Amino acid sequence: MSALPPIPARRGELPSAPQILEPRWVRAVLIAIALIFLTLFLFVPLVAVFAEAFRKGWQAYVAAIVEEDAISAIKLTLITAVIAVPLNLVFGVAASWCIAKFEFRGKSFLLTLIDLPFSVSPVISGLIYVLLFGAQGWFGPWLQEHDIKILFAVPGIVLATIFVTFPFVARELIPLMQAQGSEEEEAAIVLGASGWDTFRRVTLPNIKWGLLYGVILCNARAMGEFGAVSVVSGHIRGETNTVPLQVEILYNEYNFAAAFAVASLLALLALVTLALKSFISWRLNESIADDARSKEH
């Protein structure tokens, strides 16, 4: 393996990365391995989902989608995402702003807390809410006394979803904000801009693509979450079942065509998410490259 020195960049262009030269057979083997893995673990399961969903025909597919419990599950999934994603957006922007722009005690601890949902099983996070809000939990007696229902209801599902999804926006914005630095914000403040104007006119335009990237990932996880929601939902048909839980119930009842029909909605969500993710990733890279070129000039 050998590497050629980078080609000198023309003025206004980013320097190119060193080019790695490999024998053709090595590249062919690596590409073949990647294609085999994609075929076995992505394309084949995806085709199988849609094939099973339409196995009994279009009418059976539509009937499974518009069935009362399925509609209820779709509505609850959308409601959960509509609540959880904006709250995580606000938290992600605030946390990334603090971490990237300021130095303070407890900064590393805050980063650890942001990464916590990545290291804790979703089932464990659901059990934590049971410990807190269950009938025998810390706040259970008080909640029962005031007739407030969190577990086996929409609030518990929303709380569990927020917990497992809150790192996504912050984790996309923190490295982006750190790479951009704070020179532009400092210049705006020196010129007399208020804190809100600085954020709205300087910071937000610079992070918009990274923000959208994080929101899309957060929304996909919120709508597809199973473990934590399964623990706190109670599996009440027509009331506390989200789309993933509805798929599980239909599959356990051996209603495979309906189960795969509802699962195809999640598959479509995954495909749309992948397309948007690729587009925004490209725009984000373009934005970073433009910032680098502007700083060179």
C-alpha angles and dihedrals in degrees: 000000000000135000128215118221114258116271111248109256122235117241110288094019129105116247112258121242120252111275116237114215116211130171113263093245091056091052091046092051093048092048091047092051091049092049092048092052092047091049096048099040103029117017099039095048090045093051090045092055094054094039091055092042092058097034092107094041139263095292093056089048093053091044090055092050097048094043111126097246091046092051089049091051092049092049092049091048091051093046091051092050093046090056101037101044098054091046090051089047091056092045093046094051093046094046095046091047091053095044098043100039105034141047116220142146114277094029093129090046090054090051089051091052091050090054093046097097089055091060100037120077112245089232090057091050089052091050089052089061090048089053091050103039105019123114090263094033131110095271098022098102092047092049092050091048091055094039093242115151120201106148117064088018140083096274092059092048091050093048092050091048093049091052096053095043106040096094096061102077094038094048092053094047102042098069091039093053092044091053092049094051124201102275095108093048091049090050091051092050091048088053090055104264117149122237093258093047090049091052095044099044103030114019101036096051089049094053101034096108094045089047092052090047091055093044092053092050091045092050093049092051092045093053094043100042113129114158103056094036091049091058097049101034102070090217093257106172114235092009116051104014117111122198096273091049091047089054090052093050094049092047093049088052089055090244090136099163092054092043092054091042091058090040089056088067089062090046090053089049089053092051093048090047091051092050093048091043091054093047094047092044088056092048091046091053090047090051092051091049091050090051090051091050092048091051090051090056 
